[in-house]
Amino acid sequence: MESDSPRSEFPSQPPEFLPPERQHRPEAAASQVSPTGLDQQEQLRAVRAREFGQRSRGGRRSWAYAPATYLLVGMNCMVFLAMLAAHVSFLSPTRSQLLFWGANNPELILGADQWWRIVTAMFVHVGIWHLASNMWCLWNLGLLGEPLLGPWGVFAAYILSGAAGNLLSMGVSQALHTPDSVGVGASGAVFGLAGVLIILLKSPRLPIPPKELSGLRRYVIYFAAINFVIGFGTLVVPTGVRIDNMAHLGGFLGGILFALPLVPQLGSPRAQFLTRRRVAIAMVSGVLVLFAFYLSTVGILR
């Protein structure tokens, strides 16, 4: 089964989500000093200078504002280019080619202990259109999420929610007695980032006007809802696209679980944010390990 995240409408320009810059009074600065020595307005201006590829004072376009998003998109594209260099089809790779490059498959994972496929499958795609649609969604959600999560947070959320999606997909395939299923794609991880944002954008800690914050959150909810409807709609109306809905659902639930202990990076003390991010990574990792152990030992799989 291909794990393909159908297209949805994103704005042509990423939304502005920081409040307008305001002059702050010197006497108020002392109460706003963060552990890093920058007051709240200076932190917001620092993020604004990096946000959505705006030019720095020197006139050069900075990429450092969202390094994890660029890295993940680059990794997916590099895997696809490597597949093309190995003469894999540009539009329609075969089942054996996908398995060779690391697709999710219950028989190989549980029968041959190839658990690494849970991770590699989220970087393999079924042709250029599958890659393009997933990378477009990853790009938009990553640029929105990285100021809130930090680079390591985005990278961890992608890997852990993608793994959650692939594990749930594998478990459902076994329960339905289809152990020869093949699943690939980043869409489970993309849905995980959507789940994280839906939780974090509700935080009262964010220094963002409530109306704009509500609009951003609604934008992410619409993205997830539309793609869920399209995905499950293909079960009712046969189409030429095979969508792994369980990978989407597992990734989304994994993202929500990851976000629950978190506070957003913006508007929070750095030490508190980093501690909660470590708790989130440890908690989700533990849940996934327990779930994988369950899948490997329960009778429906062995």
C-alpha positions as CSV (number, residue, x, y, z in Angstrom):
1,M,0.0,0.0,0.0
2,E,1.4,3.4,-0.9
3,S,1.3,6.0,1.8
4,D,0.4,9.0,-0.2
5,S,-0.7,12.3,1.3
6,P,-3.1,13.9,-1.2
7,R,-2.9,17.6,-2.0
8,S,-4.7,20.3,-0.1
9,E,-4.8,24.1,-0.4
10,F,-2.0,26.0,1.3
11,P,-1.6,29.8,0.9
12,S,0.9,31.0,-1.7
13,Q,2.9,32.7,1.1
14,P,3.4,31.3,4.6
15,P,1.3,33.1,7.1
16,E,2.8,35.8,9.3
17,F,2.4,34.7,12.9
18,L,4.5,37.0,14.9
19,P,3.0,40.2,16.4
20,P,4.2,43.5,15.0
21,E,7.3,44.9,16.4
22,R,6.8,47.4,19.2
23,Q,9.1,49.7,21.1
24,H,9.5,48.3,24.6
25,R,10.1,50.5,27.6
26,P,13.5,50.1,29.3
27,E,11.9,49.8,32.7
28,A,9.9,46.8,31.5
29,A,12.9,45.0,30.0
30,A,14.2,43.7,33.3
31,S,11.0,41.7,33.9
32,Q,11.2,40.1,30.4
33,V,14.8,38.9,30.4
34,S,15.0,35.3,29.4
35,P,17.6,32.8,30.6
36,T,19.6,33.5,27.4
37,G,19.8,37.2,28.2
38,L,17.4,38.4,25.5
39,D,14.2,40.0,26.4
40,Q,10.9,38.8,24.8
41,Q,10.8,41.4,22.0
42,E,14.4,40.6,21.1
43,Q,13.6,36.9,20.8
44,L,10.6,37.7,18.6
45,R,12.7,39.9,16.3
46,A,15.4,37.2,16.1
47,V,12.8,34.7,14.9
48,R,11.3,37.3,12.6
49,A,14.7,37.8,11.0
50,R,14.9,34.1,10.1
51,E,11.2,33.5,9.4
52,F,10.2,32.1,6.0
53,G,13.5,32.9,4.3
54,Q,13.4,36.6,4.8
55,R,16.7,38.4,4.0
56,S,19.1,39.2,6.7
57,R,20.6,42.7,7.2
58,G,23.5,41.7,5.0
59,G,21.1,41.0,2.2
60,R,21.7,37.3,2.0
61,R,18.9,34.8,2.4
62,S,19.3,32.7,5.5
63,W,18.4,29.0,5.6
64,A,19.2,28.5,9.3
65,Y,15.7,29.4,10.5
66,A,14.4,26.0,9.6
67,P,17.4,23.6,9.2
68,A,15.4,20.5,10.1
69,T,12.8,21.1,7.5
70,Y,15.4,21.6,4.8
71,L,17.3,18.5,6.0
72,L,14.2,16.3,5.9
73,V,13.1,17.5,2.5
74,G,16.7,17.0,1.3
75,M,17.0,13.5,2.7
76,N,13.7,12.5,0.9
77,C,14.9,14.0,-2.3
78,M,18.3,12.4,-2.1
79,V,16.8,9.0,-1.6
80,F,14.6,9.5,-4.6
81,L,17.6,10.6,-6.7
82,A,19.6,7.6,-5.6
83,M,16.7,5.4,-6.7
84,L,16.7,7.0,-10.1
85,A,20.4,6.5,-10.4
86,A,19.8,2.8,-9.7
87,H,17.3,2.8,-12.7
88,V,14.2,2.7,-10.5
89,S,11.1,4.0,-12.4
90,F,10.5,7.8,-12.3
91,L,6.8,7.3,-12.1
92,S,6.0,3.8,-11.0
93,P,8.5,1.7,-9.1
94,T,7.9,-2.0,-8.8
95,R,7.1,-3.7,-5.5
96,S,10.5,-5.4,-5.5
97,Q,12.3,-2.1,-6.1
98,L,10.4,-0.5,-3.1
99,L,11.3,-3.4,-0.9
100,F,14.9,-3.2,-1.9
101,W,15.0,0.5,-0.9
102,G,13.5,0.0,2.5
103,A,9.7,-0.2,2.2
104,N,7.5,-1.2,5.2
105,N,6.6,-4.9,5.0
106,P,5.2,-7.0,7.9
107,E,6.8,-10.3,6.6
108,L,10.3,-8.9,6.4
109,I,10.1,-6.9,9.6
110,L,8.6,-9.7,11.8
111,G,9.9,-12.7,9.9
112,A,13.5,-11.4,9.2
113,D,13.7,-8.9,12.0
114,Q,14.3,-6.0,9.6
115,W,13.0,-3.4,12.0
116,W,15.0,-0.6,10.3
117,R,12.3,-0.6,7.7
118,I,10.0,1.3,10.1
119,V,12.3,4.3,9.7
120,T,13.5,3.9,6.1
121,A,10.0,3.5,4.7
122,M,9.3,7.2,5.5
123,F,12.0,8.3,3.1
124,V,11.0,6.2,0.1
125,H,8.3,7.3,-2.4
126,V,6.3,5.8,-5.3
127,G,7.3,8.1,-8.1
128,I,7.8,11.8,-8.5
129,W,4.2,12.9,-7.8
130,H,4.1,11.0,-4.6
131,L,7.4,12.7,-3.5
132,A,6.3,16.1,-4.7
133,S,2.9,16.1,-2.8
134,N,4.5,14.9,0.4
135,M,7.4,17.3,0.3
136,W,5.1,20.3,-0.4
137,C,3.1,19.4,2.7
138,L,6.3,18.8,4.8
139,W,7.7,22.1,3.6
140,N,4.7,24.1,4.7
141,L,4.1,22.4,8.0
142,G,7.8,22.4,8.8
143,L,8.2,26.1,8.2
144,L,5.3,26.7,10.5
145,G,6.4,24.3,13.2
146,E,10.1,24.9,13.5
147,P,9.9,28.2,15.4
148,L,7.6,26.4,17.9
149,L,9.5,23.1,18.2
150,G,13.1,24.0,17.3
151,P,15.1,22.0,14.7
152,W,15.6,18.9,17.0
153,G,11.9,19.0,17.9
154,V,10.8,18.9,14.2
155,F,13.3,16.1,13.4
156,A,12.2,14.0,16.4
157,A,8.5,14.6,15.7
158,Y,9.0,13.5,12.0
159,I,10.8,10.3,12.9
160,L,8.7,9.3,15.8
161,S,5.3,10.0,14.3
162,G,6.4,8.4,11.0
163,A,7.4,5.3,12.9
164,A,4.1,5.3,14.7
165,G,2.3,5.4,11.4
166,N,4.3,2.6,10.0
167,L,3.8,0.4,13.1
168,L,0.1,0.9,13.1
169,S,-0.1,0.2,9.3
170,M,1.9,-3.0,9.9
171,G,-0.3,-4.1,12.8
172,V,-3.5,-3.6,10.8
173,S,-2.1,-5.4,7.8
174,Q,-1.4,-8.4,9.9
175,A,-4.8,-8.3,11.6
176,L,-6.4,-8.2,8.2
177,H,-4.2,-11.1,7.0
178,T,-2.3,-9.1,4.4
179,P,1.3,-9.5,5.6
180,D,2.6,-9.0,2.0
181,S,1.6,-5.4,2.0
182,V,4.1,-2.7,1.1
183,G,4.0,0.8,2.5
184,V,6.2,3.8,1.8
185,G,6.1,7.6,2.0
186,A,6.5,10.5,4.4
187,S,2.8,11.2,4.8
188,G,2.5,9.5,8.2
189,A,5.2,11.8,9.5
190,V,3.6,14.8,7.8
191,F,0.3,14.0,9.6
192,G,2.3,13.7,12.8
193,L,3.6,17.3,12.4
194,A,0.0,18.4,11.8
195,G,-1.0,16.7,15.1
196,V,1.8,18.5,16.9
197,L,0.8,21.9,15.5
198,I,-2.9,21.4,16.4
199,I,-1.9,21.0,20.0
200,L,0.8,23.6,20.3
201,L,-1.1,26.4,18.5
202,K,-3.6,26.2,21.3
203,S,-1.0,27.2,23.9
204,P,-1.7,30.5,25.7
205,R,2.1,31.0,26.1
206,L,2.5,32.0,22.4
207,P,3.1,35.7,22.0
208,I,0.7,35.8,19.0
209,P,-2.6,37.7,18.6
210,P,-5.4,35.3,19.5
211,K,-7.3,35.9,16.2
212,E,-4.2,35.1,14.1
213,L,-3.4,32.1,16.3
214,S,-6.9,30.7,15.8
215,G,-6.6,31.1,12.1
216,L,-3.3,29.2,12.0
217,R,-4.7,26.4,14.0
218,R,-7.8,26.2,11.8
219,Y,-5.6,26.1,8.7
220,V,-3.7,23.0,10.1
221,I,-7.0,21.3,11.2
222,Y,-8.5,21.8,7.7
223,F,-5.4,20.3,6.1
224,A,-5.6,17.2,8.3
225,A,-9.4,16.9,7.9
226,I,-9.4,17.3,4.1
227,N,-6.7,14.7,3.7
228,F,-8.3,12.2,6.1
229,V,-11.6,12.6,4.1
230,I,-9.8,12.0,0.8
231,G,-7.9,9.1,2.2
232,F,-10.8,7.2,3.7
233,G,-13.0,8.2,0.7
234,T,-10.8,6.1,-1.5
235,L,-12.0,3.1,0.4
236,V,-15.6,3.9,-0.8
237,V,-14.9,5.2,-4.2
238,P,-12.2,3.1,-6.1
239,T,-9.4,5.3,-7.5
240,G,-6.1,4.6,-9.1
241,V,-4.3,5.9,-5.9
242,R,-3.7,3.5,-3.0
243,I,-3.5,5.5,0.2
244,D,-2.3,4.0,3.5
245,N,-4.9,5.5,5.8
246,M,-3.6,3.6,8.9
247,A,-0.1,5.2,8.4
248,H,-1.8,8.6,8.3
249,L,-3.9,7.9,11.4
250,G,-0.9,6.4,13.3
251,G,1.3,9.4,12.5
252,F,-1.4,11.9,13.5
253,L,-1.9,10.1,16.9
254,G,1.8,9.9,17.4
255,G,2.1,13.6,16.7
256,I,-0.6,14.5,19.2
257,L,1.1,12.2,21.9
258,F,4.4,13.9,21.2
259,A,2.9,17.4,21.6
260,L,1.1,16.7,24.9
261,P,4.0,17.2,27.3
262,L,5.4,20.1,25.2
263,V,5.3,23.8,25.6
264,P,6.1,25.8,22.5
265,Q,9.6,27.3,22.1
266,L,8.3,30.8,21.6
267,G,7.0,32.4,24.8
268,S,8.5,29.8,27.1
269,P,11.7,29.7,29.3
270,R,14.3,27.8,27.3
271,A,15.1,25.3,30.1
272,Q,11.5,24.4,30.6
273,F,11.0,23.9,26.8
274,L,14.1,21.7,26.5
275,T,13.1,19.5,29.5
276,R,9.6,19.0,28.2
277,R,11.0,18.2,24.7
278,R,13.2,15.5,26.2
279,V,10.2,14.1,28.1
280,A,8.2,14.0,24.9
281,I,10.9,12.2,23.0
282,A,11.4,9.6,25.7
283,M,7.7,9.1,26.2
284,V,6.8,8.5,22.6
285,S,9.9,6.3,22.1
286,G,8.9,4.2,25.0
287,V,5.3,3.8,23.7
288,L,6.6,2.8,20.3
289,V,9.0,0.2,21.7
290,L,6.2,-1.3,23.8
291,F,3.9,-1.3,20.8
292,A,6.5,-2.9,18.6
293,F,7.2,-5.6,21.2
294,Y,3.4,-6.2,21.4
295,L,3.2,-6.6,17.6
296,S,6.1,-9.0,17.6
297,T,4.8,-11.3,20.3
298,V,1.0,-11.4,19.9
299,G,-0.4,-14.4,18.2
300,I,-2.0,-12.5,15.3
301,L,1.5,-11.8,14.0
302,R,3.4,-14.9,14.8
